[in-house]
Amino acid sequence: MFIQTEDTPNPSTLKFIPGQIVMSAGTADFRTADSAGRSPLARALFNVGGVDGVFLGSDFVSVTKAADSDWFAVKPAVLATIMDHFTSGMPAMEEAEAVTGGEADSEIVVQIKEILDTRVRPAVAQDGGDIVFHDFDDGVVYLHMHGSCAGCPSSTATLKAGIENMLRYYIPEVREVRAVAA
């Protein structure tokens, strides 16, 4: 098994590409070891000294190192852990209970989500992260930033110059885009 690694705009995060599906649907963001309960892969990665965050995408794993750690020391152990996990045949995520119900989205929210899913998320995933819709209220779109996007030095520029301008262009009701903590 060959695992590619790529730098991300966030110097504390590396993107690991195992060459196979990681998540068949959606993404998963784990900011602490305690939050990794449903993911055998994330639990194993948090056992590596110096790992501070794990994000699972469709075909990649983004790992954030602790501020006092060096990639030179952490990267080999992360690579070995990812390889061990995928050669074991275990899933990245254990099955979750289905969630049903909730309100139907307004027409504007449907448009916002469509633009995020088709134009924004694929580009952000290339950098090892994800941006997820949280809310739309009084012209303001609230988004969660995950993976390498969370804490990235260029995330504010991405939000304001990229995503906000795009949403304002296509949806006149959008006035502003803000990041919210997960």
trRosetta pair geometry for C-beta under 8 A, 3 or more apart (Angstrom, degrees):
i j d omega theta_ij theta_ji phi_ij phi_ji
1 18 6.9 -8 176 -166 119 88
1 19 7.0 -170 -161 47 81 126
1 83 5.5 160 81 -136 128 91
1 86 6.3 148 -148 91 162 124
1 87 6.3 -131 -12 -65 143 101
2 19 6.3 65 72 -26 76 145
3 16 5.6 0 172 -173 117 97
3 17 6.6 157 -166 74 63 46
3 18 5.0 -22 -111 -105 93 58
3 19 7.1 -123 -99 -4 48 96
3 79 5.7 176 70 -143 138 88
3 82 5.8 98 -115 100 159 131
3 83 6.3 -114 -24 -69 131 89
4 16 7.4 153 82 -160 50 45
4 17 4.2 -12 61 58 100 107
4 19 7.3 107 -1 -52 95 88
5 14 5.6 -7 -166 174 108 120
5 15 6.8 142 -161 79 54 55
5 16 5.6 -20 -102 -102 76 64
5 17 7.4 -171 -79 17 26 78
5 75 7.1 24 -117 -154 165 118
5 79 7.5 -65 -57 -85 123 108
6 14 7.1 151 73 -168 42 72
6 15 4.4 -20 62 65 95 109
6 17 6.9 41 -6 -14 107 114
6 128 7.0 -174 83 -50 106 117
7 11 7.8 -10 -162 -113 104 54
7 14 6.7 -51 -108 -118 41 74
7 15 7.6 2 84 20 6 92
8 13 4.8 -30 50 94 137 100
8 14 6.7 -173 -1 -113 98 23
8 15 5.4 110 -58 -28 105 102
8 62 6.8 37 -47 -135 153 117
8 127 5.0 98 -148 178 90 75
8 128 4.3 -79 -89 35 133 129
8 129 7.1 110 -161 -29 139 97
8 148 3.8 -80 155 -152 158 158
8 152 7.4 -91 135 -108 108 123
9 127 5.5 -7 1 -159 99 132
9 148 6.7 120 49 146 73 119
9 152 5.2 58 99 -165 102 126
9 153 7.2 -129 150 52 95 80
9 154 4.9 -70 167 35 139 126
10 13 4.2 35 89 25 115 110
10 64 7.4 -32 124 -111 134 102
10 128 7.8 -112 36 77 106 120
10 129 7.8 93 -2 -57 127 126
10 148 4.4 -171 27 -171 122 84
10 149 7.4 -140 -34 -71 130 15
10 150 8.0 16 -89 67 162 48
10 151 6.2 78 -137 95 133 82
10 152 3.8 -93 -71 -102 101 84
10 153 7.1 151 -108 6 62 72
11 153 7.9 22 2 -3 95 118
12 52 7.5 -36 167 53 121 131
12 64 5.2 35 129 -157 99 86
12 65 5.6 -136 -169 52 75 76
12 67 7.0 -36 -113 -90 131 59
12 151 6.9 -33 51 114 135 128
13 53 7.5 -43 -99 76 104 115
13 62 5.4 15 -178 179 116 105
13 63 6.7 165 -148 83 67 36
13 64 4.5 -32 -90 -92 87 76
13 65 7.6 -170 -82 7 38 71
13 128 6.0 177 138 110 119 140
13 129 7.9 62 123 -66 161 96
13 147 7.0 112 -167 163 153 67
13 148 3.9 -172 100 -110 150 86
13 152 7.6 -59 23 -83 130 94
14 62 7.1 174 88 -150 36 61
14 63 5.8 -12 59 58 84 87
14 65 7.8 40 1 -23 98 103
14 71 6.6 107 -40 -130 133 126
14 75 6.8 34 24 -107 168 101
14 78 7.6 122 69 97 127 159
14 128 7.5 -161 146 -116 22 167
15 60 5.3 -5 -174 179 97 136
15 61 7.6 147 -160 77 52 41
15 62 5.2 -28 -101 -97 68 80
15 127 7.4 -163 -49 167 141 29
15 128 3.4 -134 -82 -83 111 122
15 148 6.8 -51 -61 -38 96 139
16 60 6.4 147 75 -165 47 77
16 61 4.6 -21 64 65 104 92
16 62 7.4 174 17 -87 74 27
16 63 6.4 28 -8 -3 117 108
16 78 6.7 -148 -60 140 148 113
16 79 7.1 -170 -129 -97 131 65
16 82 5.6 -139 142 -68 149 170
17 59 6.4 28 -144 134 88 89
17 60 4.9 -37 -93 -104 72 91
18 22 6.8 116 32 -72 118 98
18 59 7.8 -141 49 180 75 66
18 60 7.7 161 8 -115 73 40
18 61 7.1 43 -22 1 107 109
18 82 5.9 -145 -80 160 118 117
18 83 7.7 175 -127 -87 108 52
18 86 5.3 160 -177 -51 148 161
19 59 8.0 29 -115 -176 8 104
20 59 7.2 -170 101 -141 21 84
20 86 6.5 136 51 -153 132 133
21 24 5.8 43 165 -81 136 68
21 58 6.8 -54 -143 172 75 67
21 59 6.1 -60 -111 -95 41 76
22 41 7.8 -110 -158 72 96 176
22 56 5.3 -153 143 -166 121 92
22 57 6.2 64 65 73 133 50
22 58 6.5 118 49 139 89 18
22 59 5.8 151 4 -121 95 18
22 60 6.3 -99 -1 39 146 18
22 61 5.9 178 -128 -56 152 82
22 92 5.1 64 -178 -54 69 162
23 26 6.0 -93 159 78 131 61
23 27 6.1 147 66 -105 166 40
23 28 6.5 170 -94 0 141 97
23 56 5.1 115 -45 138 119 106
23 57 6.3 -131 27 144 119 18
23 58 5.5 -85 65 -102 86 37
23 92 6.0 -90 -72 77 67 141
23 93 6.6 45 -114 -3 89 125
24 58 7.8 69 -116 -140 13 76
27 55 6.8 4 175 -179 113 89
27 56 6.2 170 -162 87 63 64
27 57 5.4 -11 -117 -107 106 54
27 58 7.5 -62 -82 -39 82 64
27 130 4.7 -172 49 -47 172 167
27 132 7.7 -141 53 -63 120 120
27 146 6.5 140 120 100 136 151
27 147 7.5 -68 177 -40 139 120
28 38 7.9 -126 -145 83 147 110
28 39 6.2 156 125 -66 153 140
28 42 7.3 -104 119 -46 123 140
28 55 7.2 173 89 -154 52 48
28 56 4.4 11 52 47 95 111
28 92 7.7 172 34 134 136 109
28 93 6.0 151 -33 -83 156 129
29 53 7.8 -8 -173 -175 80 105
29 54 7.9 166 -156 93 39 53
29 55 5.0 -3 -111 -113 72 87
29 56 7.8 -142 -66 27 37 67
29 130 7.3 -133 -60 50 116 119
29 146 4.0 -110 -79 -149 143 119
29 147 6.3 -110 -107 -46 102 63
29 150 7.5 105 -160 -19 137 143
29 182 6.6 -82 98 -150 141 171
30 33 7.9 59 161 -98 117 23
30 35 4.8 176 -144 96 77 105
30 36 4.5 53 -152 -81 150 84
30 39 6.6 -118 -49 42 143 140
30 42 4.5 92 13 -162 162 144
30 46 7.4 -91 131 -55 132 122
30 53 6.6 166 92 -159 63 60
30 54 4.5 1 59 61 110 92
30 55 7.3 -165 27 -75 66 43
30 56 7.9 44 -3 -9 102 95
31 35 6.1 41 44 30 66 151
31 53 5.3 -13 -125 -116 50 102
31 150 7.6 -85 -98 125 112 163
31 182 7.0 158 -29 76 139 129
32 35 4.9 96 58 1 81 101
32 36 7.6 -137 97 -16 50 88
32 46 7.9 57 158 -125 37 141
33 36 5.7 -52 -159 18 40 119
33 43 7.4 80 -160 -129 80 57
33 46 3.8 146 -107 171 92 149
34 37 7.5 -2 170 -42 45 95
36 39 5.2 -80 -167 57 78 100
36 42 3.7 -149 -141 117 115 115
36 43 4.8 167 126 -69 121 62
36 45 7.9 -153 -133 55 155 92
36 46 5.6 -165 8 -11 159 139
36 54 6.7 50 -100 47 122 132
37 43 7.5 68 -105 -73 20 114
38 93 5.8 23 134 -158 99 82
38 94 4.9 -125 -167 47 74 95
38 96 6.4 28 -159 -81 154 92
39 42 3.7 53 97 17 127 109
39 43 6.2 169 93 -14 67 82
39 54 7.6 -163 104 107 147 136
39 56 6.8 -162 -134 -25 147 145
39 92 6.1 -10 -147 158 98 63
39 93 5.1 -36 -98 -100 83 64
39 94 7.2 -143 -79 3 33 78
40 43 5.7 -54 -145 37 31 114
40 44 6.3 31 157 -19 64 106
40 85 6.9 158 116 -138 98 109
40 90 5.0 -66 84 149 153 138
40 91 7.1 104 28 73 116 60
40 92 7.4 -139 54 -150 80 23
40 94 7.0 95 -23 -44 91 94
41 44 5.9 -58 -151 36 29 109
41 45 6.4 25 154 -17 65 108
41 54 7.5 178 119 174 87 145
41 56 6.9 98 83 -89 134 127
41 61 7.0 -118 154 -110 133 139
41 82 7.4 44 -155 -116 107 65
41 85 4.9 79 -109 -164 85 158
41 90 7.5 173 -54 102 80 110
41 92 4.5 -25 3 -139 140 69
41 93 7.8 -53 23 -52 107 51
42 45 5.6 -56 -145 38 33 111
42 46 6.3 33 157 -19 67 104
42 54 4.3 172 -128 87 89 150
42 56 7.0 -88 -59 -37 106 116
42 92 7.9 74 -23 -179 82 79
43 46 6.0 -57 -150 36 29 108
43 47 6.9 34 149 -25 60 103
44 47 5.7 -53 -160 25 36 116
44 48 7.7 43 144 -26 61 93
44 81 5.1 168 138 -169 108 111
44 84 7.3 -147 178 83 151 115
44 85 5.8 -179 55 -74 157 116
45 48 5.7 -40 -166 14 46 114
45 51 5.3 -165 154 -173 82 166
45 54 4.9 112 85 -89 143 136
45 61 7.6 -166 -75 171 154 135
45 63 6.2 -134 -171 -112 135 118
45 78 6.5 40 -137 -131 95 82
45 81 5.5 141 -90 123 61 147
45 82 7.5 35 -84 -64 106 78
46 51 5.5 -135 -111 93 38 122
46 54 6.7 -92 -53 -18 85 127
47 51 8.0 17 47 38 30 132
47 81 7.5 163 65 -118 97 138
48 51 4.7 72 74 -18 96 123
48 74 6.6 98 145 -155 118 82
48 77 4.5 151 -142 126 116 120
48 78 5.7 135 139 -76 175 65
48 81 5.7 -97 -53 -32 125 150
49 69 7.5 169 135 -110 76 129
49 73 8.0 -49 94 136 105 113
49 74 7.3 -128 92 -106 65 84
49 77 7.3 34 40 79 75 169
50 65 5.3 -8 156 -152 96 94
50 66 5.1 -123 -154 24 54 103
50 68 8.0 -124 -122 84 86 69
50 69 3.2 116 -146 -122 112 152
50 70 7.8 -65 -145 35 149 42
50 73 6.5 127 -28 99 165 106
50 74 4.1 -118 99 -91 138 118
51 54 6.9 24 171 -57 121 95
51 63 5.9 -60 -133 -169 103 110
51 64 7.4 97 -164 74 62 52
51 65 6.5 -63 -106 -110 40 53
51 66 7.3 18 55 -25 6 87
51 74 6.7 146 -63 -159 70 123
51 78 6.8 132 -83 -90 118 105
52 64 5.0 -72 74 109 92 93
52 65 5.9 65 10 158 103 17
52 66 4.2 135 -55 -75 118 62
52 67 7.6 51 -53 -18 163 61
52 69 7.7 -171 -27 19 107 130
53 62 7.9 -14 114 114 97 90
53 63 7.1 154 85 -162 61 43
53 64 3.6 13 52 44 106 120
53 150 7.4 -131 179 76 164 129
54 61 6.8 -23 -162 -172 90 98
54 62 7.4 147 -160 82 40 59
54 63 5.8 -7 -106 -108 69 70
54 64 7.6 -130 -57 22 33 79
55 61 7.2 151 79 -164 54 49
55 62 4.1 -4 57 57 107 105
55 63 7.9 -153 26 -68 72 32
55 64 7.7 61 -8 -19 100 100
55 128 7.0 112 76 164 128 80
55 129 6.8 4 130 -118 167 51
55 130 7.0 -172 -177 9 129 105
55 146 5.6 141 -127 153 128 95
55 147 3.3 -169 118 -96 173 82
55 148 7.2 -120 37 -21 148 60
56 61 5.8 -16 -107 -110 63 75
56 92 5.4 143 -145 159 146 135
56 93 7.0 177 90 -48 164 106
57 60 4.6 7 56 58 117 85
57 61 7.3 -157 24 -76 78 30
57 62 6.9 60 -15 -12 110 98
57 125 5.5 137 -156 -146 145 101
57 128 7.3 -139 -16 -147 141 45
57 130 6.6 171 -100 -53 99 114
57 147 6.9 20 -52 -85 107 152
58 125 7.1 12 19 -158 103 145
60 125 7.4 144 34 179 127 87
60 128 6.3 -109 129 -115 140 73
61 82 6.1 -166 45 -112 151 127
61 92 7.9 -156 -85 -134 111 131
62 128 3.8 120 -95 175 122 106
62 129 6.6 24 -36 -72 171 54
62 147 4.2 80 54 -158 151 101
62 148 5.1 -118 -159 -37 145 90
63 74 7.9 -164 129 145 129 121
63 78 5.3 -155 57 -144 174 144
64 148 7.3 167 -76 -97 98 57
64 150 7.9 -64 -62 75 155 103
64 151 7.6 78 -139 58 146 137
65 69 4.5 -123 173 81 111 122
65 70 7.7 -116 158 45 155 3
65 71 6.2 -137 -25 -79 158 69
65 74 5.1 159 -113 46 123 171
66 69 4.4 88 59 -4 86 112
69 73 6.5 -121 -169 69 86 114
69 74 5.2 58 159 -47 128 129
70 73 5.0 77 70 12 90 100
70 74 6.8 171 84 -3 42 94
71 74 5.6 -68 -129 51 36 100
71 75 4.9 43 176 -38 78 112
72 75 6.8 -24 -111 19 12 111
73 76 7.8 -73 -177 27 26 98
73 77 7.8 2 149 1 60 115
74 77 6.2 -76 -164 45 41 106
74 78 5.9 37 150 -23 79 112
75 78 5.6 -58 -143 37 32 112
75 79 6.3 33 160 -20 67 105
76 79 5.7 -54 -148 36 31 112
76 80 6.4 30 155 -17 65 107
77 80 5.7 -53 -147 38 33 112
77 81 6.3 35 154 -21 65 107
78 81 5.7 -56 -147 36 30 112
78 82 6.4 28 156 -16 65 106
79 82 6.0 -57 -147 38 28 108
79 83 6.2 27 155 -17 64 109
80 83 5.7 -56 -145 39 30 111
80 84 6.2 31 156 -20 65 107
81 84 5.8 -52 -145 36 28 111
81 85 6.3 31 155 -22 62 107
82 85 5.7 -55 -150 34 30 114
82 86 6.5 15 161 -8 66 108
83 86 6.4 -64 -146 42 27 99
83 87 6.1 18 162 -11 66 113
84 87 6.2 -63 -141 43 25 104
84 88 6.3 31 158 -29 62 110
85 88 5.9 -61 -156 27 26 113
85 90 6.1 -81 -165 59 73 109
85 92 7.6 68 154 -98 131 67
86 89 7.9 59 178 -62 35 28
91 94 6.5 132 77 -83 121 40
93 96 7.2 -27 156 -31 119 100
99 102 8.0 48 144 -29 101 119
105 109 4.0 -126 -173 93 106 123
105 110 5.0 139 106 -57 123 77
105 113 7.0 -29 -169 -3 169 138
106 109 4.7 95 52 8 77 103
106 110 7.1 -136 95 -6 40 87
106 136 7.6 -113 49 73 120 130
107 110 5.7 -52 -150 34 32 114
107 111 6.6 32 152 -18 64 104
108 111 5.6 -55 -152 36 34 112
108 112 6.4 35 150 -21 67 104
108 136 6.3 -156 114 132 111 159
108 171 6.3 110 -150 -163 87 131
108 173 5.4 -57 -126 68 139 148
108 174 7.9 164 -174 -52 114 84
109 112 5.5 -49 -145 35 35 113
109 113 6.3 33 157 -17 66 105
109 133 7.5 116 -163 175 88 147
109 136 5.3 -158 -91 21 87 136
110 113 6.0 -56 -147 39 28 109
110 114 6.3 32 153 -23 63 108
111 114 5.6 -54 -147 34 30 114
111 115 6.5 27 157 -15 65 104
111 170 7.1 -166 166 132 114 110
111 171 5.4 139 117 -88 132 126
112 115 6.1 -59 -153 37 29 106
112 116 6.3 27 153 -16 65 109
112 133 6.3 115 121 -114 111 132
112 136 6.0 166 -1 -69 164 138
112 141 5.9 -178 -148 -117 141 129
112 167 6.4 29 -125 -136 85 118
112 171 6.4 -44 -73 -6 77 169
112 174 7.1 129 -96 -75 110 129
113 116 5.6 -56 -145 40 32 112
113 117 6.0 29 158 -18 67 110
113 133 5.3 -64 -95 -19 83 157
114 117 6.0 -57 -143 40 26 107
114 118 6.1 1 167 1 64 115
115 118 6.4 -68 -134 48 24 94
115 119 5.3 -29 -173 30 66 119
115 120 6.7 55 136 -11 73 106
115 166 6.6 169 172 136 130 111
115 167 6.2 150 97 -98 153 74
115 170 5.8 158 -90 71 144 156
115 171 7.4 -122 -11 -18 149 117
116 119 7.3 -63 -103 54 11 78
116 120 4.7 -44 -141 45 52 126
116 121 5.9 64 156 -31 71 99
116 131 6.5 -121 -157 100 111 102
116 132 7.9 106 158 -130 143 26
116 133 5.8 178 30 -51 168 101
116 143 7.7 179 -118 -114 138 123
116 163 7.8 34 -105 -144 83 113
117 120 7.7 21 -9 47 14 84
117 121 5.6 -11 -128 18 34 133
118 121 7.9 56 2 36 14 96
118 122 7.5 -12 -178 -4 28 117
119 122 7.4 -82 -166 33 10 101
119 123 7.3 -5 158 -5 51 117
119 166 6.5 -163 119 176 142 150
120 123 6.1 -74 -160 40 31 106
120 124 6.0 20 157 -14 72 114
120 131 5.9 -60 139 60 122 130
120 162 7.7 125 -121 136 97 111
120 163 5.7 51 -118 -108 136 100
120 166 7.2 173 -70 76 104 153
121 124 5.6 -59 -138 42 32 109
121 125 6.0 40 160 -27 67 105
121 130 6.3 18 -141 -143 93 75
121 131 6.3 -138 -91 49 71 81
122 125 5.7 -52 -145 31 29 115
122 126 7.1 40 153 -27 59 96
123 126 5.9 -46 -163 19 35 115
123 127 7.7 18 147 -3 60 101
124 127 5.9 -63 -164 42 42 104
124 129 5.1 -74 166 83 96 91
124 130 6.0 123 114 -110 122 25
124 131 5.3 146 -30 -5 177 100
124 149 6.1 0 -166 -63 116 134
124 158 7.6 100 -100 176 100 144
125 128 7.4 63 -170 -69 38 12
125 129 7.0 -127 -93 66 33 43
125 130 6.4 33 -82 -84 78 74
127 148 5.6 -128 137 81 86 135
127 149 7.2 91 98 -64 118 82
128 147 5.4 -157 139 159 69 124
128 148 3.9 65 91 -9 104 131
129 145 6.7 -4 176 -176 131 81
129 146 5.9 156 -167 87 79 58
129 147 3.6 -174 -116 80 57 110
129 148 4.3 -109 -55 52 102 74
129 149 3.4 123 177 -18 156 94
129 150 7.2 171 -135 -5 120 68
129 152 7.3 -74 -57 -29 155 140
130 145 7.8 157 85 -159 50 43
130 146 4.4 -12 61 62 93 112
130 147 5.4 90 8 6 78 121
130 149 6.8 -134 46 15 32 131
131 143 5.2 6 -177 175 99 129
131 144 7.1 160 -157 79 49 51
131 145 5.7 -16 -105 -105 78 63
131 146 7.3 -170 -77 21 30 80
131 149 6.3 -92 -66 135 83 175
131 163 7.1 -116 149 -94 168 153
132 143 6.6 146 71 -162 39 75
132 144 4.6 -15 60 58 96 103
132 146 6.5 38 -5 -11 109 120
133 136 7.8 -24 -166 -38 109 93
133 141 7.4 -67 -132 -170 85 101
133 142 7.9 86 -169 81 54 60
133 143 6.3 -47 -105 -108 36 75
133 144 8.0 -13 64 18 10 84
134 142 4.2 -69 73 110 114 97
134 143 5.9 180 3 -105 98 18
134 144 5.3 111 -59 -29 113 88
134 180 5.3 -69 43 41 173 135
135 141 7.7 170 90 -155 48 42
135 142 4.4 12 52 45 86 120
135 180 7.8 42 24 -12 103 154
136 140 7.2 171 -152 84 50 46
136 141 5.3 -14 -103 -104 83 66
136 142 7.3 -155 -72 17 36 77
136 174 7.8 -73 -140 -99 114 87
137 140 5.7 -21 69 59 70 93
137 142 7.3 13 16 -12 99 114
139 173 6.1 -135 -108 163 72 65
139 174 6.3 134 -165 -144 64 25
139 175 3.6 29 159 7 122 112
139 176 6.6 66 128 20 90 81
140 174 8.0 98 -103 -151 16 67
140 175 6.4 -43 -69 63 60 94
140 176 4.8 -16 -113 71 80 99
140 177 7.4 159 -163 -94 63 23
140 178 6.0 6 -178 5 112 112
141 164 7.9 -177 48 -107 116 71
141 167 6.1 -61 -1 161 155 168
141 174 5.7 -4 -26 -135 115 113
141 176 7.2 -166 27 97 70 50
141 177 4.7 -20 67 -111 103 75
141 178 7.3 164 83 26 52 64
142 177 8.0 167 -82 -160 23 56
142 178 5.5 -23 -108 73 68 92
142 179 7.8 95 -160 -150 63 10
142 180 4.8 31 -178 -23 108 125
143 159 7.2 -171 55 -124 131 107
143 163 7.3 -33 -9 145 164 159
143 177 6.4 8 0 -174 118 100
143 178 7.3 164 25 85 75 41
143 179 5.9 -47 75 -107 82 56
143 180 7.0 157 69 17 30 84
144 179 7.5 90 -120 -159 22 73
144 180 6.0 -50 -82 70 66 86
144 181 7.9 18 -125 146 83 13
144 182 5.0 79 -152 -87 119 87
145 149 4.0 -122 -175 123 102 112
145 150 4.9 158 110 -77 91 62
145 152 7.6 -117 161 20 138 103
145 155 5.7 54 -153 -157 164 137
145 159 7.8 -75 -68 -68 128 116
145 179 5.4 -19 -12 -138 114 121
145 182 7.9 -118 57 -41 49 104
146 149 6.2 40 57 52 33 108
146 150 5.8 3 -128 -33 21 113
146 182 6.9 73 -86 -67 85 145
147 150 6.6 132 55 8 28 95
148 152 5.9 59 149 -71 71 122
149 152 5.3 -66 -144 4 31 129
149 155 5.3 109 -172 -110 73 117
149 158 7.3 -98 -136 72 105 154
150 155 7.6 62 -97 -86 15 161
150 182 7.3 -43 -106 -6 136 122
151 155 7.4 94 60 -7 13 143
152 155 4.2 114 67 -41 95 100
152 158 7.8 22 92 6 130 134
154 157 5.0 -52 -167 43 72 115
154 158 5.9 79 134 -28 84 99
155 158 5.4 -52 -146 36 36 115
155 159 6.2 37 155 -20 67 104
155 179 7.0 45 144 -70 119 155
156 159 5.7 -53 -148 36 31 112
156 160 6.1 11 162 -3 67 112
156 179 7.8 -93 -96 -4 64 132
157 160 6.3 -63 -135 48 27 97
157 161 5.2 -9 -178 15 69 120
157 162 7.4 65 135 -8 64 98
158 161 7.1 -49 -102 53 13 87
158 162 4.9 -28 -162 29 52 131
158 163 6.5 44 146 -11 70 103
159 162 7.1 24 -21 52 5 88
159 163 5.4 -41 -141 43 40 119
159 164 6.2 51 151 -27 62 102
159 177 5.4 -155 180 108 90 115
159 178 7.6 60 174 -123 139 18
159 179 5.9 -87 -93 -44 156 101
160 163 7.8 22 -15 51 12 80
160 164 5.1 -16 -142 20 35 136
160 165 7.8 56 150 -26 46 89
160 177 7.1 -169 -91 63 44 102
161 164 7.4 45 -8 45 11 99
161 165 6.2 -7 180 -10 34 127
162 165 6.5 -89 -164 36 8 103
162 166 6.4 -2 161 -12 55 113
163 166 5.8 -60 -147 38 28 110
163 167 6.2 22 161 -14 66 109
163 177 5.4 -141 108 133 106 174
164 167 6.1 -59 -144 40 28 106
164 168 6.1 26 159 -17 65 111
164 174 7.6 -164 -154 145 63 118
164 176 6.5 -17 -137 -154 123 39
164 177 3.9 -141 -86 17 88 115
165 168 5.8 -58 -143 40 27 110
165 169 6.3 33 156 -26 63 107
166 169 5.7 -55 -151 30 29 114
166 170 6.5 6 162 0 65 110
167 170 6.3 -67 -144 48 29 96
167 171 5.6 -34 179 41 70 108
167 174 4.4 -67 137 110 105 169
167 177 6.2 114 36 -63 143 122
168 171 7.1 -74 -112 66 17 66
168 172 7.4 49 -170 -117 57 34
168 174 5.1 -123 -85 92 56 101
168 175 7.2 68 -107 -117 106 19
171 174 4.7 67 93 -6 104 110
174 177 7.3 17 180 -59 118 85
